Amino acid sequence: MAETQQAEDSKQAARAERRAARLAKQIGSFAKEHGGTEGQIAYIGERGARIALVGQDGEWGTLVAPSVAIAEQAVEKAGIEVHEDFDGDFAAKVKTGRYEWSRMAGIQIGGPKNG
């Protein structure tokens, strides 16, 4: 019984390691494309954790990890700076365009409808 549990734990750990490596590769690609990147990890419930990335050029994107632990592993492997909160100077680096503003405003000011 103990051997079966150890084997299962080992499989889960290997799976988490592979997922973190894939996320780190994606983070690295984003960083290369945008002159470097910084990030922030946020717990999003059962879904896992969101990794928000902001490139040095102001472009931004997000990735979802199955857990905060895997997200933390991924950003560590990628070697990026991680912020505690998405505010202040970090948030000010985000470059938004017409599309983002219209999506945020939605139908209140004539933006595209959600549906």
C-alpha positions in Angstrom: 0.0 0.0 0.0 2.8 2.5 0.9 4.7 1.7 -2.3 1.6 2.4 -4.3 1.1 5.8 -2.6 4.8 6.6 -3.1 4.6 5.7 -6.8 1.5 7.9 -7.2 3.2 10.8 -5.3 6.2 10.4 -7.6 4.1 10.6 -10.7 2.3 13.7 -9.5 5.6 15.4 -8.6 7.0 14.5 -12.1 3.8 15.9 -13.7 4.0 19.1 -11.7 7.7 19.5 -12.7 6.9 19.0 -16.4 4.1 21.6 -16.2 6.3 24.1 -14.4 9.0 23.6 -17.1 6.4 24.2 -19.9 5.2 27.4 -18.2 8.8 28.5 -17.7 9.5 28.0 -21.4 6.4 30.1 -22.3 7.5 32.8 -19.9 11.0 32.7 -21.4 9.5 33.1 -24.9 7.4 36.0 -23.9 10.4 37.7 -22.2 12.5 37.2 -25.3 9.8 38.7 -27.6 9.3 41.7 -25.3 12.7 42.6 -24.1 12.4 41.0 -20.7 9.4 40.6 -18.4 8.2 40.9 -14.8 5.3 38.9 -13.3 2.8 38.5 -10.5 1.1 35.4 -9.3 -2.5 35.5 -8.1 -4.6 32.6 -6.7 -7.7 32.2 -8.8 -9.5 29.4 -6.8 -9.9 25.9 -7.9 -8.7 26.8 -11.4 -5.2 27.4 -9.9 -3.1 30.5 -10.2 -2.7 33.2 -12.8 0.7 34.4 -13.8 0.5 37.9 -15.2 3.4 39.0 -17.3 4.4 42.5 -18.3 7.1 42.9 -20.9 9.6 45.7 -20.9 7.9 47.1 -24.0 4.6 47.3 -22.1 2.9 44.4 -23.7 1.2 42.0 -21.3 -0.2 38.5 -21.1 -1.3 35.8 -18.7 -0.8 32.1 -18.1 -2.7 29.8 -15.8 -0.9 27.2 -13.7 -2.8 24.4 -11.9 -1.6 25.6 -8.5 0.3 28.5 -6.9 3.2 26.1 -6.1 3.6 25.2 -9.8 3.3 28.9 -10.8 6.1 29.8 -8.3 8.2 27.0 -9.7 7.7 28.2 -13.2 8.7 31.9 -12.5 11.7 30.7 -10.5 12.8 28.5 -13.4 12.3 31.4 -15.8 14.3 33.7 -13.6 11.9 36.7 -13.7 11.2 39.3 -11.1 7.9 38.6 -9.3 5.9 41.3 -7.6 3.6 40.7 -4.6 0.8 42.9 -6.1 -0.3 44.1 -9.5 -0.3 47.8 -8.6 1.9 50.9 -8.5 4.9 51.1 -10.8 4.4 47.6 -12.0 0.9 48.2 -13.2 1.9 51.5 -14.7 4.2 49.6 -17.1 1.2 48.0 -18.9 0.5 49.4 -22.3 -3.2 49.3 -23.2 -4.7 50.0 -26.5 -8.1 50.9 -28.0 -9.2 47.2 -27.9 -8.5 46.8 -24.1 -10.3 50.1 -23.3 -13.3 49.2 -25.3 -13.5 45.7 -23.7 -13.1 47.1 -20.2 -15.9 49.6 -20.9 -18.1 47.1 -22.6 -21.5 48.2 -23.9 -21.6 51.2 -21.5 -19.8 53.4 -24.0 -20.3 51.5 -27.2 -17.6 48.9 -26.8 -18.1 45.4 -28.3 -20.7 43.2 -26.7 -19.8 40.2 -24.6 -21.8 37.5 -26.3 
